[in-house]
């Protein structure tokens, strides 16, 4: 069942929604050729994907942003962030296809406070789908624009896993720090590509060049904490396999915790992941993340996002 109710039968969708609709099959793990996994893990990961797709389809089909926000608000709390992420992609895609549109920026300002991180990640999916250079003409936050690159990496690894995950390709349009944040998104996607199996995830990370692994592990930990899929033993195994990159694991999990707390709902799997990976309660991890942000400097400075990440590592894994 879809996470968001379908539009009433009497309402005709806008023509563009027929062209850029995401079909449920696109989030089916078997259809994507991802690794097999236990039924309960597959059900959870596919539910996240359907929530994303429903948020996207709603955002491109419904012109009334108040109605978009209202329907997103009906999604189950643990799935709502994925739906907002999908909506972020849809709104950003409309802006990129219609140069004078400002749907993404307007929605973030009016309805995006609780899910601002996920909305920016979703905007990165739109940039990747249209093969645009980072940020293009989108009205994005000067610091959180880097999350768009994270979303870019997730999109490419999820939809082009053979090229990005197996062949280790990076878009040529990305430069410098952008490539590092791209890898953070690739790491998040590995959680889905390797269906939340720690040993498979670790083995895949090890196929990448050494200089890329720290950012990949950071993304893996974020996905483990935000999306779930492991019991305590599995989380301990993940932490052990990634122990050489513990600061990055901690930073990724802290990002996930902060996003969950900001949205007002923290699933038990997120609390467990925070304890097992960061060694602290979710409230402490989020406080460290917010404190690091306050010391990251000018948000418009290209180095501010990495200073934020480094500050989290120093506070929680130093």
Secondary structure, DSSP 4 states (H G I P E B T S, - for coil): --SSPPPPTTSPPPHHHHHSPPPGGGG-HHHHTPPP--HHHHHHHHHHHHHHHHHHHHHHH---HHHHHHHHTTS-HHHHHHHHHHHHHHHHHHHHHSTT--HHHHHHHHH-GGGHHHHHHHHHHHHHHTTPPTTTT----TTTHHHHHHHHHHHHHHHSHIIIIIS----TT--THHHHHHHHHHHHHHHHHTTT-HHHHHHHHTTS-HHHHHHHHHHHHHHHHHH----HHHHHHHHHHTGGGHHHHHHHHHHHHHHHHHHT---HHHHHHIIIIISS-HHHHHHHHHHHHHTS--TTSTTHHHHHHHHHHHHHH-
